Amino acid sequence: MRQKHDAQLIKMIPEHFGCEYSNRVFKTKLRDGATAFDFINVFTEHAKAQQLSRKLDIEERAGTLAKYIANNAKKL
């Protein structure tokens, strides 16, 4: 039940935070699905529209997520 809930939340990320370019990735019919790194792009694109302190926080967290994904690719 928790996994289903989390999956639904993850599916909402591009709709809520996505901007012009990252939305294209998630809405295209040319790809089977998004990768974990596509979510990094959503966050970094969203950060561009934020004030500097918030932008830096978002980008730092996106970097942490990217590092986690890279270090745990086999598990994911």
N, C-alpha and C positions, 0 to 999 in steps of 0.2 A: 504494500500500500504506500509506503514511504517513497519507494522508487518511482511509482507512477506519479505521485504528487510532484516529486523533484523533476521528473521528465516534463511534466506540464509547465512547471515554472521555467525550465530551461528553454522550452519552445517559445515562451513569451519574450525572452530577452531581445531577439532581433526586432520584434514588433514594438517593444517599448523603448529601446535604446538605439535601434538602428537608424542610420541616416541614409542619404541618397545612395552611396556606393555599396555599403554593406547590405542594404536592403535588396539590391540587385542580386547579390550572391544567394540570398535565401529565397528569393522569389523566382529565380530562373528555373526553367524546365530542362536546361541543358546539363544539369548536374544531378546526380542521384541524391545527394544530401550534403549538408555542411560538415566541415571538419572542425575539430576543436579549435584550430587556429583561426577559423572564420569568426569565432566568437571574440577572439582577441581584437580582430579588426573592428568589430562592432563597438567595443569599449573604447578603443583609441580614436575612432572616428567621432564617437559621442563626446569624448574629452575635448576635442577641438572647439566645441561650442561653449565650453565652460570657462569660468573665471580661472585665473592662473593657479591659485592654490588648489582648487578643486580639480583642475586639469592635471596637475602634477600628481595628485593623490590617485586619480583614476588610472593614469599611465603607469604609476608605480605598481598598483595592484594588477594591472594587465600584464606587466612584466613578470610579476610573481606567478601569475597563472600560467604564462607561457613557459616559464622555467619548470613549473610543476608538470605541465603536459609533456615537455621534452624529457624530463627525468623519469616519467612514469608511463611512457608511451606503450610499453608492453602490457601494463595492467589495464590501461584504458582500451 
